[in-house]
């Protein structure tokens, strides 16, 4: 039972909404600063799956090729992770998004989803491990109980 409860605890971890450093509706642009000593990644979030209309420009003004993961993480407030942004060059970065205007976009530091996924992994793996330990312990108890219940010869 403890394994089931732990797995349920893990699977019900709420998704958190990122702390956005910049936001815009479709057709707008966002700028954000990446300091010289910042090694963390930045992420693009959206209220729709279609964020391929957003272009990322580095401090030099050159377009930065972004890795498109194809993974969508929905939060409780319907924000979805779109893709990581390559911020290896420090300075002012700009993300320009096209239409439609009913889609909002945001830029946030990476790591928002880490706590949620860590809880889910610990919950599911821990729940399965507890269930397996309980199954083995139960089998051992049945075997020992049967041997103890046999009459001596």
PALO-998319 format. One record per residue (C-alpha): residue number from 1; x, z, y. Coordinates in nm, 3 decimals. Example, Ala and Ser with C-alpha at 12.3 -4.5 7.8 and 13.67 -1.06 7.14 Angstrom:
<atoms>
> 1, 1.230, 0.780, -0.450
> 2, 1.367, 0.714, -0.106
</atoms>
This chain:
<atoms>
> 1, 0.000, 0.000, 0.000
> 2, 0.288, 0.080, 0.236
> 3, 0.426, -0.272, 0.181
> 4, 0.094, -0.429, 0.277
> 5, 0.070, -0.211, 0.588
> 6, 0.424, -0.300, 0.691
> 7, 0.360, -0.672, 0.642
> 8, 0.038, -0.651, 0.848
> 9, 0.228, -0.461, 1.120
> 10, 0.487, -0.741, 1.130
> 11, 0.236, -1.025, 1.129
> 12, 0.031, -0.878, 1.413
> 13, 0.320, -0.858, 1.661
> 14, 0.185, -0.977, 1.997
> 15, 0.357, -1.268, 2.167
> 16, 0.483, -1.181, 2.511
> 17, 0.460, -1.395, 2.820
> 18, 0.804, -1.469, 2.966
> 19, 0.920, -1.336, 3.301
> 20, 0.928, -1.665, 3.488
> 21, 1.189, -1.722, 3.758
> 22, 1.004, -2.035, 3.871
> 23, 0.659, -2.186, 3.807
> 24, 0.471, -2.498, 3.911
> 25, 0.159, -2.693, 3.831
> 26, 0.193, -3.047, 3.697
> 27, 0.337, -3.283, 3.954
> 28, 0.562, -3.014, 4.103
> 29, 0.921, -2.906, 4.083
> 30, 1.102, -2.579, 4.018
> 31, 1.451, -2.467, 4.113
> 32, 1.647, -2.178, 3.967
> 33, 2.000, -2.044, 4.000
> 34, 2.246, -2.009, 3.716
> 35, 2.536, -1.782, 3.814
> 36, 2.897, -1.848, 3.716
> 37, 2.903, -1.564, 3.463
> 38, 2.560, -1.631, 3.308
> 39, 2.600, -1.749, 2.952
> 40, 2.236, -1.710, 2.853
> 41, 2.011, -2.005, 2.789
> 42, 1.707, -2.089, 2.996
> 43, 1.378, -2.218, 2.859
> 44, 1.095, -2.440, 2.976
> 45, 0.742, -2.313, 2.904
> 46, 0.408, -2.487, 2.951
> 47, 0.034, -2.433, 2.917
> 48, 0.013, -2.755, 2.717
> 49, 0.215, -2.924, 2.445
> 50, 0.285, -3.224, 2.670
> 51, 0.592, -3.113, 2.865
> 52, 0.786, -3.430, 2.804
> 53, 0.690, -3.531, 3.158
> 54, 0.943, -3.273, 3.288
> 55, 1.297, -3.380, 3.376
> 56, 1.587, -3.139, 3.421
> 57, 1.859, -3.199, 3.680
> 58, 2.182, -3.000, 3.699
> 59, 2.363, -2.885, 4.015
> 60, 2.545, -3.218, 4.042
> 61, 2.210, -3.399, 4.061
> 62, 2.267, -3.567, 3.726
> 63, 1.989, -3.558, 3.470
> 64, 2.062, -3.307, 3.193
> 65, 1.971, -3.412, 2.841
> 66, 1.770, -3.136, 2.682
> 67, 1.736, -3.061, 2.315
> 68, 1.373, -3.105, 2.216
> 69, 1.293, -2.860, 1.940
> 70, 0.937, -2.964, 1.863
> 71, 0.850, -2.599, 1.806
> 72, 0.559, -2.447, 1.994
> 73, 0.521, -2.070, 2.026
> 74, 0.187, -1.967, 2.166
> 75, 0.168, -1.644, 2.361
> 76, -0.140, -1.431, 2.413
> 77, -0.191, -1.595, 2.753
> 78, -0.166, -1.953, 2.622
> 79, 0.189, -2.019, 2.743
> 80, 0.386, -2.226, 2.494
> 81, 0.760, -2.256, 2.452
> 82, 0.854, -2.617, 2.518
> 83, 1.231, -2.651, 2.494
> 84, 1.564, -2.493, 2.586
> 85, 1.734, -2.608, 2.905
> 86, 2.106, -2.688, 2.912
> 87, 2.241, -2.460, 3.184
> 88, 2.609, -2.476, 3.093
> 89, 2.688, -2.582, 3.451
> 90, 2.641, -2.297, 3.704
> 91, 2.453, -2.362, 4.026
> 92, 2.105, -2.470, 4.131
> 93, 1.907, -2.645, 3.860
> 94, 1.585, -2.836, 3.923
> 95, 1.303, -2.919, 3.683
> 96, 1.062, -3.187, 3.804
> 97, 0.733, -3.225, 3.617
> 98, 0.484, -3.509, 3.641
> 99, 0.107, -3.520, 3.612
> 100, -0.146, -3.403, 3.496
> 101, -0.194, -3.131, 3.752
> 102, -0.393, -2.901, 3.522
> 103, -0.078, -2.815, 3.323
> 104, 0.139, -2.530, 3.448
> 105, 0.510, -2.509, 3.375
> 106, 0.757, -2.223, 3.403
> 107, 1.127, -2.155, 3.362
> 108, 1.241, -1.828, 3.205
> 109, 1.555, -1.677, 3.058
> 110, 1.588, -1.709, 2.682
> 111, 1.507, -1.416, 2.457
> 112, 1.142, -1.353, 2.541
> 113, 1.031, -1.423, 2.187
> 114, 1.316, -1.237, 2.012
> 115, 1.140, -0.899, 1.988
> 116, 0.824, -1.060, 1.850
> 117, 1.007, -1.257, 1.584
> 118, 1.234, -0.968, 1.490
> 119, 0.927, -0.751, 1.430
> 120, 0.764, -1.026, 1.224
> 121, 1.073, -1.077, 1.009
> 122, 1.127, -0.704, 0.953
> 123, 0.757, -0.653, 0.878
> 124, 0.721, -0.935, 0.627
> 125, 1.054, -0.886, 0.448
> 126, 1.023, -0.507, 0.457
> 127, 0.665, -0.525, 0.330
> 128, 0.766, -0.753, 0.043
> 129, 1.061, -0.526, -0.043
> 130, 0.840, -0.215, -0.043
> 131, 0.587, -0.395, -0.261
> 132, 0.859, -0.495, -0.509
> 133, 1.000, -0.141, -0.518
> 134, 0.649, -0.006, -0.582
> 135, 0.593, -0.258, -0.862
> 136, 0.921, -0.169, -1.034
> 137, 0.861, 0.206, -0.991
> 138, 0.511, 0.170, -1.134
> 139, 0.639, -0.021, -1.437
> 140, 0.908, 0.241, -1.498
> 141, 0.649, 0.519, -1.473
> 142, 0.420, 0.346, -1.726
> 143, 0.705, 0.299, -1.976
> 144, 0.829, 0.658, -1.936
> 145, 0.475, 0.791, -1.956
> 146, 0.405, 0.605, -2.279
> 147, 0.727, 0.729, -2.437
> 148, 0.648, 1.087, -2.334
> 149, 0.297, 1.059, -2.478
> 150, 0.415, 0.951, -2.825
> 151, 0.411, 1.221, -3.090
> 152, 0.753, 1.324, -3.214
> 153, 0.843, 1.208, -3.565
</atoms>
